[in-house]
Amino acid sequence: MTVQRFRTIFWQKGIREGAWLTWDRIGFACLCSGIGLSLGLIWLLLIPNSFGAPSGTVLMDYLSFWLAGRQALAGAPELVYIPADFSALQRELSGSDTVFGFFYPPTFQMLLSSFATLPYRAAFAVFILSTTALLCISCRLITGKWLLAACLIIVPACANNAFHGQNAALTAALYGFFLVGVERQRMILAGIALGILTIKPQLGIFLPLVFIAGGHWRAFASAAVFSLTLWLGSVALLGVDAWIAFFERIGLVSDLVSEGVMPYNRMLNIYAASNFALLPQGVAYGITAIGAVAAAAAVFWTGRKTDDPRWHYAVLVTATLLVTPYSWDYELALMLPAVWFVLEHGYRKGWLAYERETAAILFVLSVSLPGPEWSAGVSVPFLVMIAASVIIGRRVWFELTAKSEKSSDNSVLNAPALQEA
């Protein structure tokens, strides 16, 4: 084999074009991931393992969710917002010093109360299965095919979310329903999805720009009405004291992030990555501010320039996770529909250089969480976000440039007719 032929096959086809990444291989990888995810959850919930506390309680994030729901049922929902009391409650239940915080508004606590009627392990399984099923339905509406939807929900990012017992599948599903509502002009349904998304308010920092850029005022009105309804329901069921305790604790969350108590290497945002790289606080704040302005401009510009809500969604979610001060590795699940748009668009209209393999690496690394001892001050989840930003940004630019060129060609073709008129 000549050097030129080797270069063509290995570099041009294998690296630059990623020709090896076929749908058959993607399907096989997803099948393996699905089997691994199922076996992993069985091991976590049914077989004694290293994540079990002395009492047998599985020490994962869902413990705080379940206990928050139990406190709502017990009539003392405000206790979850008092760190000392909530930590003591967890230690009493598990017999372990490992505790988890609850940083969500009482509206989410109200929703969790329905799962808290079940025993802990059963509630864990039902919560993950039901929220993942919602994400599957959302992805089915987006992709139009159940098989592709199933592939999306079993990639490593979703596995990571499932093992932690976290709510990223739920929030990703809500974002997906919002996208589908806008795409199909079902603005009231889109607004309801956003109203429920207020259970995680930090994920909505750029939504006002979406409303303004796209003129989605019916969705805005629907979201406002449903958010108010959800809030009134939580006040009626949980009381005003829960909300007072929640607002009193908001400052604690920002303190924990700025003081480095939260593990920066597991966070997605610019601020955490700057701190993990040991940059001075002033520099970290400056980089974050610049990133926030650039992200806001990208969200608004995309909304004004494209009529396709899919690309607006992709830019919106990417910008939100990079800028919001509280975004975690398991929330990479929100990126799944966005990366799907890139893959689907690439197979229809041709691939950009290094695009396919970059997307594949993103999926694999979405569950890789190296600690500071071997990641040398570089946050891998943040690198995943940067890579996602690059491939989404390139694809959006490609789409808008092609649209602009097509529009220019039509103008040239129609010029004589206009002159004759």
C-alpha positions as a Markdown table, in Angstrom:
| # | Residue | x | y | z |
|---|---|---|---|---|
| 1 | Met | 0.0 | 0.0 | 0.0 |
| 2 | Thr | 1.4 | 3.4 | -1.0 |
| 3 | Val | 1.8 | 6.2 | 1.4 |
| 4 | Gln | -0.8 | 8.2 | -0.6 |
| 5 | Arg | -3.3 | 5.4 | -0.5 |
| 6 | Phe | -2.8 | 4.9 | 3.2 |
| 7 | Arg | -3.3 | 8.6 | 3.8 |
| 8 | Thr | -6.5 | 8.6 | 1.7 |
| 9 | Ile | -8.0 | 5.6 | 3.5 |
| 10 | Phe | -6.8 | 6.3 | 7.1 |
| 11 | Trp | -6.7 | 10.0 | 7.3 |
| 12 | Gln | -9.2 | 11.3 | 4.7 |
| 13 | Lys | -11.8 | 8.6 | 5.1 |
| 14 | Gly | -11.2 | 7.5 | 8.7 |
| 15 | Ile | -10.3 | 10.7 | 10.5 |
| 16 | Arg | -11.4 | 13.7 | 8.4 |
| 17 | Glu | -14.7 | 12.2 | 7.1 |
| 18 | Gly | -15.4 | 9.6 | 9.8 |
| 19 | Ala | -16.7 | 7.2 | 7.2 |
| 20 | Trp | -16.5 | 4.3 | 9.7 |
| 21 | Leu | -19.4 | 5.9 | 11.8 |
| 22 | Thr | -22.3 | 4.2 | 10.0 |
| 23 | Trp | -25.9 | 3.8 | 11.3 |
| 24 | Asp | -25.3 | 0.1 | 11.8 |
| 25 | Arg | -22.4 | 0.7 | 14.1 |
| 26 | Ile | -24.3 | 3.5 | 15.9 |
| 27 | Gly | -27.2 | 1.1 | 16.5 |
| 28 | Phe | -24.8 | -1.7 | 17.8 |
| 29 | Ala | -23.2 | 0.8 | 20.2 |
| 30 | Cys | -26.6 | 1.9 | 21.4 |
| 31 | Leu | -27.7 | -1.7 | 21.9 |
| 32 | Cys | -24.6 | -2.4 | 24.0 |
| 33 | Ser | -25.2 | 0.8 | 26.0 |
| 34 | Gly | -28.8 | -0.1 | 26.6 |
| 35 | Ile | -27.8 | -3.6 | 27.9 |
| 36 | Gly | -25.1 | -2.1 | 30.1 |
| 37 | Leu | -27.5 | 0.5 | 31.5 |
| 38 | Ser | -30.1 | -2.1 | 32.3 |
| 39 | Leu | -27.6 | -4.4 | 34.0 |
| 40 | Gly | -26.1 | -1.5 | 35.9 |
| 41 | Leu | -29.4 | -0.3 | 37.3 |
| 42 | Ile | -30.2 | -3.9 | 38.4 |
| 43 | Trp | -26.9 | -4.1 | 40.1 |
| 44 | Leu | -27.3 | -0.7 | 41.7 |
| 45 | Leu | -30.9 | -1.3 | 43.1 |
| 46 | Leu | -31.1 | -5.0 | 43.7 |
| 47 | Ile | -27.6 | -6.3 | 44.4 |
| 48 | Pro | -25.4 | -5.2 | 47.5 |
| 49 | Asn | -22.7 | -2.9 | 46.2 |
| 50 | Ser | -20.3 | -0.2 | 47.2 |
| 51 | Phe | -23.0 | 2.5 | 46.9 |
| 52 | Gly | -25.1 | 1.0 | 49.7 |
| 53 | Ala | -25.1 | 2.6 | 53.2 |
| 54 | Pro | -25.0 | 0.5 | 56.4 |
| 55 | Ser | -28.8 | 0.5 | 56.4 |
| 56 | Gly | -29.0 | -0.7 | 52.8 |
| 57 | Thr | -30.0 | 2.7 | 51.4 |
| 58 | Val | -28.5 | 3.5 | 48.0 |
| 59 | Leu | -26.4 | 6.6 | 48.4 |
| 60 | Met | -27.2 | 8.5 | 45.3 |
| 61 | Asp | -28.6 | 11.9 | 44.5 |
| 62 | Tyr | -32.2 | 10.5 | 44.5 |
| 63 | Leu | -32.0 | 10.1 | 48.2 |
| 64 | Ser | -32.5 | 13.9 | 48.6 |
| 65 | Phe | -35.4 | 13.8 | 46.2 |
| 66 | Trp | -37.2 | 11.0 | 48.0 |
| 67 | Leu | -36.7 | 12.5 | 51.4 |
| 68 | Ala | -37.9 | 15.9 | 50.1 |
| 69 | Gly | -41.1 | 14.2 | 48.9 |
| 70 | Arg | -41.5 | 12.4 | 52.2 |
| 71 | Gln | -41.2 | 15.7 | 54.1 |
| 72 | Ala | -43.9 | 17.2 | 51.8 |
| 73 | Leu | -46.2 | 14.3 | 52.8 |
| 74 | Ala | -45.2 | 14.7 | 56.4 |
| 75 | Gly | -46.2 | 18.3 | 56.5 |
| 76 | Ala | -42.7 | 19.7 | 57.1 |
| 77 | Pro | -41.5 | 20.6 | 53.6 |
| 78 | Glu | -39.4 | 23.5 | 54.8 |
| 79 | Leu | -37.0 | 21.2 | 56.7 |
| 80 | Val | -35.2 | 20.2 | 53.4 |
| 81 | Tyr | -34.0 | 23.8 | 53.1 |
| 82 | Ile | -32.4 | 23.8 | 56.5 |
| 83 | Pro | -29.0 | 22.1 | 55.9 |
| 84 | Ala | -28.3 | 20.8 | 59.4 |
| 85 | Asp | -31.8 | 19.3 | 59.9 |
| 86 | Phe | -31.9 | 17.8 | 56.4 |
| 87 | Ser | -28.4 | 16.3 | 56.8 |
| 88 | Ala | -29.4 | 14.8 | 60.2 |
| 89 | Leu | -32.5 | 13.3 | 58.6 |
| 90 | Gln | -30.4 | 11.6 | 55.9 |
| 91 | Arg | -27.8 | 10.3 | 58.4 |
| 92 | Glu | -30.6 | 8.8 | 60.6 |
| 93 | Leu | -32.1 | 7.0 | 57.6 |
| 94 | Ser | -28.9 | 5.7 | 56.0 |
| 95 | Gly | -26.5 | 5.4 | 58.9 |
| 96 | Ser | -23.9 | 7.1 | 56.7 |
| 97 | Asp | -22.1 | 10.5 | 56.8 |
| 98 | Thr | -22.8 | 10.9 | 53.1 |
| 99 | Val | -25.5 | 13.5 | 52.6 |
| 100 | Phe | -27.0 | 15.3 | 49.6 |
| 101 | Gly | -28.4 | 18.8 | 49.3 |
| 102 | Phe | -31.8 | 19.8 | 47.9 |
| 103 | Phe | -31.6 | 23.0 | 45.9 |
| 104 | Tyr | -34.9 | 23.0 | 44.1 |
| 105 | Pro | -38.1 | 25.1 | 44.6 |
| 106 | Pro | -41.1 | 23.7 | 46.4 |
| 107 | Thr | -42.9 | 23.1 | 43.1 |
| 108 | Phe | -40.4 | 20.3 | 42.4 |
| 109 | Gln | -40.8 | 19.0 | 45.9 |
| 110 | Met | -44.6 | 18.9 | 45.3 |
| 111 | Leu | -44.1 | 16.7 | 42.2 |
| 112 | Leu | -41.7 | 14.4 | 44.1 |
| 113 | Ser | -44.3 | 13.7 | 46.8 |
| 114 | Ser | -46.1 | 11.3 | 44.4 |
| 115 | Phe | -43.0 | 9.1 | 44.2 |
| 116 | Ala | -42.3 | 9.3 | 47.9 |
| 117 | Thr | -45.4 | 7.2 | 48.6 |
| 118 | Leu | -43.3 | 4.2 | 47.4 |
| 119 | Pro | -40.4 | 2.5 | 49.2 |
| 120 | Tyr | -37.0 | 4.2 | 48.4 |
| 121 | Arg | -35.6 | 1.7 | 45.9 |
| 122 | Ala | -39.0 | 1.3 | 44.2 |
| 123 | Ala | -39.4 | 5.1 | 44.0 |
| 124 | Phe | -35.9 | 5.4 | 42.6 |
| 125 | Ala | -36.7 | 2.9 | 39.8 |
| 126 | Val | -40.1 | 4.4 | 39.0 |
| 127 | Phe | -38.7 | 7.9 | 38.9 |
| 128 | Ile | -35.9 | 7.0 | 36.5 |
| 129 | Leu | -38.1 | 4.9 | 34.3 |
| 130 | Ser | -41.0 | 7.4 | 34.1 |
| 131 | Thr | -38.8 | 10.4 | 33.4 |
| 132 | Thr | -36.7 | 8.5 | 30.8 |
| 133 | Ala | -40.0 | 7.4 | 29.2 |
| 134 | Leu | -41.0 | 11.0 | 28.9 |
| 135 | Leu | -37.6 | 11.8 | 27.3 |
| 136 | Cys | -38.2 | 8.9 | 24.9 |
| 137 | Ile | -41.6 | 10.3 | 23.9 |
| 138 | Ser | -40.1 | 13.7 | 23.4 |
| 139 | Cys | -37.3 | 12.3 | 21.2 |
| 140 | Arg | -39.8 | 10.3 | 19.2 |
| 141 | Leu | -41.7 | 13.5 | 18.5 |
| 142 | Ile | -38.5 | 15.2 | 17.4 |
| 143 | Thr | -37.0 | 12.4 | 15.3 |
| 144 | Gly | -40.2 | 10.8 | 14.1 |
| 145 | Lys | -38.9 | 7.3 | 14.8 |
| 146 | Trp | -39.1 | 5.2 | 17.9 |
| 147 | Leu | -35.9 | 3.4 | 17.2 |
| 148 | Leu | -33.9 | 6.6 | 17.0 |
| 149 | Ala | -35.6 | 7.9 | 20.1 |
| 150 | Ala | -34.6 | 4.6 | 21.9 |
| 151 | Cys | -31.0 | 5.1 | 20.8 |
| 152 | Leu | -30.9 | 8.6 | 22.2 |
| 153 | Ile | -32.1 | 7.7 | 25.6 |
| 154 | Ile | -29.5 | 5.0 | 26.3 |
| 155 | Val | -26.4 | 6.9 | 25.4 |
| 156 | Pro | -23.9 | 7.4 | 28.2 |
| 157 | Ala | -25.2 | 10.8 | 29.3 |
| 158 | Cys | -28.6 | 9.3 | 30.1 |
| 159 | Ala | -26.9 | 6.4 | 31.9 |
| 160 | Asn | -25.0 | 8.9 | 34.0 |
| 161 | Asn | -28.3 | 10.6 | 34.9 |
| 162 | Ala | -30.0 | 7.3 | 35.6 |
| 163 | Phe | -27.3 | 6.1 | 38.0 |
| 164 | His | -27.4 | 9.3 | 40.0 |
| 165 | Gly | -31.2 | 9.3 | 40.1 |
| 166 | Gln | -31.2 | 12.8 | 38.8 |
| 167 | Asn | -33.8 | 14.8 | 36.9 |
| 168 | Ala | -32.0 | 15.6 | 33.6 |
| 169 | Ala | -34.2 | 13.2 | 31.6 |
| 170 | Leu | -37.2 | 15.2 | 32.9 |
| 171 | Thr | -35.8 | 18.6 | 32.0 |
| 172 | Ala | -34.5 | 17.4 | 28.7 |
| 173 | Ala | -38.0 | 16.0 | 27.9 |
| 174 | Leu | -39.5 | 19.4 | 28.8 |
| 175 | Tyr | -37.1 | 21.2 | 26.6 |
| 176 | Gly | -38.0 | 18.7 | 23.8 |
| 177 | Phe | -41.7 | 19.3 | 24.3 |
| 178 | Phe | -41.1 | 23.0 | 24.1 |
| 179 | Leu | -39.3 | 22.5 | 20.8 |
| 180 | Val | -42.0 | 20.3 | 19.4 |
| 181 | Gly | -44.7 | 22.8 | 20.5 |
| 182 | Val | -42.9 | 25.7 | 18.7 |
| 183 | Glu | -42.2 | 23.6 | 15.6 |
| 184 | Arg | -45.8 | 22.6 | 15.3 |
| 185 | Gln | -47.2 | 25.9 | 16.3 |
| 186 | Arg | -48.7 | 24.4 | 19.5 |
| 187 | Met | -47.7 | 27.4 | 21.6 |
| 188 | Ile | -49.9 | 26.7 | 24.6 |
| 189 | Leu | -48.4 | 23.2 | 25.0 |
| 190 | Ala | -44.9 | 24.7 | 24.5 |
| 191 | Gly | -45.7 | 27.2 | 27.3 |
| 192 | Ile | -46.9 | 24.4 | 29.6 |
| 193 | Ala | -43.6 | 22.6 | 29.1 |
| 194 | Leu | -41.7 | 25.7 | 30.1 |
| 195 | Gly | -44.0 | 26.3 | 33.0 |
| 196 | Ile | -43.0 | 22.9 | 34.4 |
| 197 | Leu | -39.4 | 23.6 | 33.7 |
| 198 | Thr | -39.5 | 26.3 | 36.4 |
| 199 | Ile | -38.7 | 23.4 | 38.8 |
| 200 | Lys | -35.1 | 24.1 | 37.6 |
| 201 | Pro | -35.1 | 27.9 | 37.1 |
| 202 | Gln | -31.4 | 28.2 | 36.2 |
| 203 | Leu | -32.1 | 26.4 | 32.9 |
| 204 | Gly | -34.4 | 29.3 | 31.8 |
| 205 | Ile | -31.9 | 32.2 | 31.9 |
| 206 | Phe | -32.0 | 32.7 | 28.1 |
| 207 | Leu | -35.6 | 31.9 | 27.5 |
| 208 | Pro | -36.7 | 35.6 | 27.4 |
| 209 | Leu | -34.4 | 36.1 | 24.5 |
| 210 | Val | -36.1 | 33.2 | 22.7 |
| 211 | Phe | -39.5 | 34.8 | 23.2 |
| 212 | Ile | -38.2 | 38.2 | 21.9 |
| 213 | Ala | -36.3 | 36.8 | 19.0 |
| 214 | Gly | -39.0 | 34.4 | 17.8 |
| 215 | Gly | -42.0 | 36.5 | 18.8 |
| 216 | His | -43.4 | 33.5 | 20.7 |
| 217 | Trp | -45.7 | 35.5 | 22.9 |
| 218 | Arg | -48.5 | 32.9 | 23.1 |
| 219 | Ala | -45.9 | 30.5 | 24.5 |
| 220 | Phe | -44.7 | 33.1 | 26.9 |
| 221 | Ala | -48.3 | 33.8 | 28.1 |
| 222 | Ser | -49.0 | 30.1 | 28.5 |
| 223 | Ala | -45.7 | 29.6 | 30.4 |
| 224 | Ala | -46.5 | 32.5 | 32.7 |
| 225 | Val | -50.0 | 31.2 | 33.5 |
| 226 | Phe | -48.9 | 27.6 | 34.1 |
| 227 | Ser | -46.0 | 28.7 | 36.2 |
| 228 | Leu | -48.3 | 30.8 | 38.4 |
| 229 | Thr | -50.8 | 27.9 | 38.6 |
| 230 | Leu | -47.9 | 25.5 | 39.7 |
| 231 | Trp | -46.8 | 28.0 | 42.3 |
| 232 | Leu | -50.3 | 28.5 | 43.7 |
| 233 | Gly | -50.7 | 24.7 | 43.9 |
| 234 | Ser | -47.4 | 24.4 | 45.8 |
| 235 | Val | -48.4 | 27.1 | 48.2 |
| 236 | Ala | -51.8 | 25.5 | 48.8 |
| 237 | Leu | -50.3 | 22.0 | 49.4 |
| 238 | Leu | -46.9 | 22.9 | 51.1 |
| 239 | Gly | -47.5 | 26.3 | 52.6 |
| 240 | Val | -45.8 | 29.6 | 52.4 |
| 241 | Asp | -43.0 | 28.6 | 54.9 |
| 242 | Ala | -41.5 | 26.3 | 52.3 |
| 243 | Trp | -41.1 | 29.1 | 49.8 |
| 244 | Ile | -39.6 | 31.4 | 52.5 |
| 245 | Ala | -37.1 | 28.8 | 53.5 |
| 246 | Phe | -36.2 | 28.2 | 49.8 |
| 247 | Phe | -35.5 | 31.9 | 49.1 |
| 248 | Glu | -33.5 | 32.2 | 52.3 |
| 249 | Arg | -31.2 | 29.3 | 51.0 |
| 250 | Ile | -30.6 | 30.6 | 47.5 |
| 251 | Gly | -27.6 | 32.6 | 48.6 |
| 252 | Leu | -26.1 | 29.4 | 50.2 |
| 253 | Val | -26.0 | 27.7 | 46.8 |
| 254 | Ser | -24.0 | 30.5 | 45.2 |
| 255 | Asp | -21.6 | 30.5 | 48.2 |
| 256 | Leu | -21.0 | 26.8 | 47.8 |
| 257 | Val | -20.2 | 27.2 | 44.1 |
| 258 | Ser | -17.9 | 30.2 | 44.6 |
| 259 | Glu | -16.1 | 28.6 | 47.6 |
| 260 | Gly | -15.3 | 25.5 | 45.7 |
| 261 | Val | -17.4 | 23.2 | 47.9 |
| 262 | Met | -19.1 | 21.8 | 44.7 |
| 263 | Pro | -16.8 | 19.6 | 42.6 |
| 264 | Tyr | -15.8 | 21.9 | 39.7 |
| 265 | Asn | -14.6 | 18.9 | 37.6 |
| 266 | Arg | -18.2 | 17.7 | 37.4 |
| 267 | Met | -19.7 | 20.9 | 36.3 |
| 268 | Leu | -20.3 | 22.1 | 32.7 |
| 269 | Asn | -20.2 | 25.9 | 33.0 |
| 270 | Ile | -17.5 | 28.4 | 32.2 |
| 271 | Tyr | -17.1 | 29.6 | 35.8 |
| 272 | Ala | -16.5 | 26.2 | 37.2 |
| 273 | Ala | -14.0 | 25.3 | 34.4 |
| 274 | Ser | -12.1 | 28.5 | 35.1 |
| 275 | Asn | -11.9 | 27.7 | 38.8 |
| 276 | Phe | -10.9 | 24.1 | 38.2 |
| 277 | Ala | -8.0 | 25.4 | 36.0 |
| 278 | Leu | -7.0 | 27.5 | 39.1 |
| 279 | Leu | -7.5 | 30.9 | 37.5 |
| 280 | Pro | -7.9 | 33.8 | 39.9 |
| 281 | Gln | -11.5 | 34.7 | 40.9 |
| 282 | Gly | -11.4 | 38.0 | 39.0 |
| 283 | Val | -10.3 | 36.3 | 35.8 |
| 284 | Ala | -13.0 | 33.6 | 36.3 |
| 285 | Tyr | -15.7 | 36.2 | 36.7 |
| 286 | Gly | -14.4 | 38.1 | 33.7 |
| 287 | Ile | -14.3 | 35.1 | 31.4 |
| 288 | Thr | -17.8 | 34.1 | 32.6 |
| 289 | Ala | -19.2 | 37.6 | 31.8 |
| 290 | Ile | -17.7 | 37.6 | 28.3 |
| 291 | Gly | -19.0 | 34.1 | 27.7 |
| 292 | Ala | -22.5 | 35.1 | 28.9 |
| 293 | Val | -22.6 | 38.1 | 26.5 |
| 294 | Ala | -21.4 | 35.9 | 23.6 |
| 295 | Ala | -23.9 | 33.2 | 24.5 |
| 296 | Ala | -26.8 | 35.6 | 24.7 |
| 297 | Ala | -25.9 | 37.2 | 21.4 |
| 298 | Ala | -25.7 | 33.7 | 19.8 |
| 299 | Val | -29.2 | 32.8 | 21.1 |
| 300 | Phe | -30.7 | 36.0 | 19.9 |
| 301 | Trp | -28.9 | 36.0 | 16.6 |
| 302 | Thr | -29.9 | 32.4 | 15.8 |
| 303 | Gly | -33.5 | 33.1 | 16.7 |
| 304 | Arg | -33.6 | 36.1 | 14.3 |
| 305 | Lys | -31.8 | 34.4 | 11.4 |
| 306 | Thr | -33.4 | 31.0 | 11.2 |
| 307 | Asp | -37.0 | 29.8 | 10.9 |
| 308 | Asp | -36.0 | 26.3 | 12.1 |
| 309 | Pro | -36.6 | 26.0 | 15.8 |
| 310 | Arg | -34.3 | 23.0 | 15.9 |
| 311 | Trp | -31.2 | 25.1 | 15.5 |
| 312 | His | -32.5 | 27.7 | 17.9 |
| 313 | Tyr | -33.0 | 24.8 | 20.4 |
| 314 | Ala | -29.4 | 23.6 | 19.9 |
| 315 | Val | -27.9 | 27.0 | 20.4 |
| 316 | Leu | -30.2 | 27.8 | 23.4 |
| 317 | Val | -29.4 | 24.6 | 25.3 |
| 318 | Thr | -25.7 | 24.8 | 24.7 |
| 319 | Ala | -25.5 | 28.5 | 25.7 |
| 320 | Thr | -27.6 | 27.8 | 28.8 |
| 321 | Leu | -25.4 | 24.9 | 30.1 |
| 322 | Leu | -22.2 | 26.9 | 29.5 |
| 323 | Val | -23.3 | 30.0 | 31.3 |
| 324 | Thr | -25.7 | 29.0 | 34.1 |
| 325 | Pro | -23.7 | 28.8 | 37.3 |
| 326 | Tyr | -25.2 | 25.5 | 38.4 |
| 327 | Ser | -25.0 | 22.9 | 35.6 |
| 328 | Trp | -23.8 | 19.3 | 36.2 |
| 329 | Asp | -22.4 | 16.5 | 34.1 |
| 330 | Tyr | -25.6 | 14.5 | 34.0 |
| 331 | Glu | -27.3 | 17.5 | 32.3 |
| 332 | Leu | -25.4 | 16.6 | 29.2 |
| 333 | Ala | -28.6 | 14.6 | 28.5 |
| 334 | Leu | -30.2 | 18.0 | 27.4 |
| 335 | Met | -27.6 | 18.0 | 24.5 |
| 336 | Leu | -28.9 | 14.8 | 23.0 |
| 337 | Pro | -31.5 | 16.3 | 20.7 |
| 338 | Ala | -29.1 | 19.0 | 19.6 |
| 339 | Val | -26.4 | 16.5 | 18.7 |
| 340 | Trp | -29.0 | 14.5 | 16.9 |
| 341 | Phe | -29.9 | 17.5 | 14.7 |
| 342 | Val | -26.2 | 17.6 | 13.7 |
| 343 | Leu | -26.1 | 13.9 | 12.8 |
| 344 | Glu | -29.4 | 13.9 | 10.9 |
| 345 | His | -28.5 | 17.1 | 9.0 |
| 346 | Gly | -25.1 | 15.7 | 8.2 |
| 347 | Tyr | -26.5 | 12.5 | 6.7 |
| 348 | Arg | -29.0 | 14.4 | 4.6 |
| 349 | Lys | -26.8 | 17.3 | 3.4 |
| 350 | Gly | -23.2 | 16.1 | 3.8 |
| 351 | Trp | -20.7 | 16.1 | 6.6 |
| 352 | Leu | -18.3 | 18.8 | 7.6 |
| 353 | Ala | -14.7 | 17.8 | 8.3 |
| 354 | Tyr | -14.2 | 15.9 | 11.6 |
| 355 | Glu | -17.9 | 16.2 | 12.5 |
| 356 | Arg | -19.0 | 12.6 | 12.8 |
| 357 | Glu | -16.1 | 11.4 | 14.9 |
| 358 | Thr | -16.4 | 14.5 | 17.2 |
| 359 | Ala | -20.1 | 13.7 | 17.8 |
| 360 | Ala | -19.1 | 10.1 | 18.6 |
| 361 | Ile | -16.5 | 11.2 | 21.1 |
| 362 | Leu | -19.0 | 13.5 | 22.7 |
| 363 | Phe | -21.4 | 10.6 | 23.3 |
| 364 | Val | -18.6 | 8.4 | 24.8 |
| 365 | Leu | -17.2 | 11.2 | 27.0 |
| 366 | Ser | -20.6 | 12.2 | 28.2 |
| 367 | Val | -20.3 | 9.7 | 31.0 |
| 368 | Ser | -16.5 | 10.0 | 31.6 |
| 369 | Leu | -15.9 | 12.0 | 34.8 |
| 370 | Pro | -12.2 | 12.0 | 35.6 |
| 371 | Gly | -11.3 | 13.4 | 39.0 |
| 372 | Pro | -8.7 | 16.2 | 39.5 |
| 373 | Glu | -6.0 | 13.7 | 40.2 |
| 374 | Trp | -5.8 | 12.6 | 36.5 |
| 375 | Ser | -7.4 | 15.4 | 34.5 |
| 376 | Ala | -4.7 | 17.9 | 35.2 |
| 377 | Gly | -7.0 | 20.9 | 35.9 |
| 378 | Val | -9.0 | 20.3 | 32.7 |
| 379 | Ser | -12.7 | 19.6 | 33.2 |
| 380 | Val | -13.7 | 16.8 | 30.8 |
| 381 | Pro | -17.5 | 17.7 | 31.0 |
| 382 | Phe | -16.6 | 21.2 | 30.1 |
| 383 | Leu | -14.5 | 20.0 | 27.2 |
| 384 | Val | -17.5 | 18.0 | 26.0 |
| 385 | Met | -19.6 | 21.2 | 26.1 |
| 386 | Ile | -16.9 | 23.1 | 24.1 |
| 387 | Ala | -16.8 | 20.4 | 21.5 |
| 388 | Ala | -20.6 | 20.3 | 21.3 |
| 389 | Ser | -20.6 | 24.1 | 20.9 |
| 390 | Val | -18.1 | 23.9 | 18.0 |
| 391 | Ile | -20.0 | 21.2 | 16.0 |
| 392 | Ile | -23.4 | 22.8 | 16.6 |
| 393 | Gly | -22.0 | 26.3 | 15.8 |
| 394 | Arg | -20.4 | 25.0 | 12.5 |
| 395 | Arg | -23.6 | 23.3 | 11.5 |
| 396 | Val | -25.8 | 26.3 | 12.2 |
| 397 | Trp | -23.4 | 28.5 | 10.3 |
| 398 | Phe | -23.4 | 26.1 | 7.4 |
| 399 | Glu | -27.2 | 26.0 | 7.3 |
| 400 | Leu | -27.6 | 29.8 | 7.5 |
| 401 | Thr | -24.9 | 30.4 | 4.9 |
| 402 | Ala | -26.5 | 27.9 | 2.5 |
| 403 | Lys | -29.9 | 29.6 | 3.1 |
| 404 | Ser | -28.3 | 33.0 | 2.4 |
| 405 | Glu | -26.7 | 31.8 | -0.8 |
| 406 | Lys | -29.9 | 30.3 | -2.0 |
| 407 | Ser | -31.7 | 33.5 | -1.2 |
| 408 | Ser | -29.1 | 35.5 | -3.2 |
| 409 | Asp | -29.4 | 33.1 | -6.2 |
| 410 | Asn | -33.2 | 33.5 | -6.2 |
| 411 | Ser | -32.7 | 37.3 | -6.1 |
| 412 | Val | -30.4 | 37.2 | -9.2 |
| 413 | Leu | -32.8 | 34.8 | -11.1 |
| 414 | Asn | -35.8 | 37.1 | -10.3 |
| 415 | Ala | -34.0 | 40.3 | -11.1 |
| 416 | Pro | -35.0 | 40.5 | -14.8 |
| 417 | Ala | -38.6 | 39.8 | -14.0 |
| 418 | Leu | -38.6 | 42.5 | -11.5 |
| 419 | Gln | -37.0 | 44.9 | -14.0 |
| 420 | Glu | -39.6 | 44.0 | -16.6 |
| 421 | Ala | -42.4 | 44.6 | -14.1 |
